[in-house]
């Protein structure tokens, strides 16, 4: 229930990090693209095949190091429906390798429409009475601006199928304060209000380790808010973006964790995917470079946390 | 610039309504599904082919009546990447029939990721130096919870390619007040704050008819808020959901319009798509029933508005 499966993988691997899979073509080694474009005339199909080959190699190199991967839907959608095929096949491959998959799609809509998104990303689609998985992630990022109606259909699927959601609370980007940090008349910020809503939405799905199926996205770039929210939202598991490229360091993300070293998972996308560019190694060795960076990140964060203990 | 192309189509057809294309399988006549599933073994592919056949017939029946269509991305995504193919082909077909296409996907993310969504839905994707349209809508619904960073990449594409966005301001669903109607310390509601942000984001893209490229989603189910926002956001064009099925009537949507009858476009999805079920006519006549309902809706709304005049 809740994020238990994710938490167990984190404890098993002693690694509270998730590798983002945001495979823009410019991040992908030439030898992969050359092969894909030689084999396939359709540009979108060849691009999608490149994405998938890149992701599979990364997953192979990372699957014993990280507990989870987080494909960012936008980087697949930009390659059209072929890109969405690469997303579906990436998710299937990662699950086959026993990774927890967080689909980062920040979906949101009114209730009946949210049922369709819940089916698409966490549940099953009914076709002539038979259930089929469209994308099949383990967790989905969502936006709570529409209130409970847009969250309730997800809670149902989370409960029935042991899935989770991460609601945007305090995002990592520079302008996140424009709305999220405004003070409400009743005396709390908008992000804090959204956080309280997460606690409330999670009430019905208590997990075995104290965290519900309703998590929150809280950026590493705002350590003060991260500390405040960890204290105020004791049952809400955090997805923490903004580490590395966006400026958050290992000390900045420490407040995400409780005294057992649980409570959050830190994302790194570009630093892992593009480690081969930074290392300036042979591009054929990109997956090894990604693995080295994932290990470095794990060790850097675990040096701060100490040990992750299941209560 | 801005929503000028949409406004001209609205004036030309004297019809400020948009037909929502939310083609769940259960809404689609059996004869279409039977044909698609007989021709195709893959359930997702057959489902997507059904969606597309349904949409094309609706578009053929509606294209001289309505100025625009609004496919809701969730109802395609739930059928996987094949569903997304149906979305892309629906958009292409609607544009071929000279309709303005609003892709209702409520996308949102941090800046660099939003560039990918902007490319996917309004712009072009660069593949080996060549530009390709992934989905190719004319406007996109988006969520502004992340502030300016998540909007700026869209504004760039809107300007370069004559497109528009609709930002969620006051949504039509029952729980929209939970966050949106909270009062801020400085004395305005969250939705009003979001509305002011729309005015500000739109400053750089003034349209020829007084409306910028940054529109807002404001539900017909909250006529008081609709009236307040129309008055306070003079350059923001409104997409108004919630008419019909969700409870908004013709008088409720009147405040969306300025004295020229401009300023908004009212959506109806299910009432048009499923008119054949309500009429209880032969399912083979579903497109005629949809056309009758679209005309009825136009006439009902135009009876309130009077005439739409280009200034």
Interface residues (C-beta under 8 A of the other chain):
Chain A: X22 X24 X25 X33 X37 X43 X44 X46 X47 X72 X74 X75 X77 X78 X79 X80 X81 X82 X83 X84 X85 X87 X88 X106 X107 X108 X109 X110 X111 X113 X114 X116 X117 X119 X120 X121 X125 X126 X127 X128 X130 X132 X134 X135 X143 X144 X145 X146 X147 X148 X149 X150 X168 X171 X172 X173 X174 X175 X176 X177 X178 X179 X180 X182 X183 X184 X185 X186 X187 X190 X193 X194 X197 X241
Chain B: X22 X24 X25 X37 X43 X44 X46 X47 X72 X74 X75 X77 X78 X79 X80 X81 X82 X83 X84 X85 X87 X88 X106 X107 X108 X109 X110 X111 X113 X114 X116 X117 X119 X120 X121 X125 X126 X127 X128 X130 X132 X134 X135 X143 X144 X145 X146 X147 X148 X149 X150 X168 X171 X172 X173 X174 X175 X176 X177 X178 X179 X180 X182 X183 X184 X185 X186 X187 X190 X193 X194 X197 X241
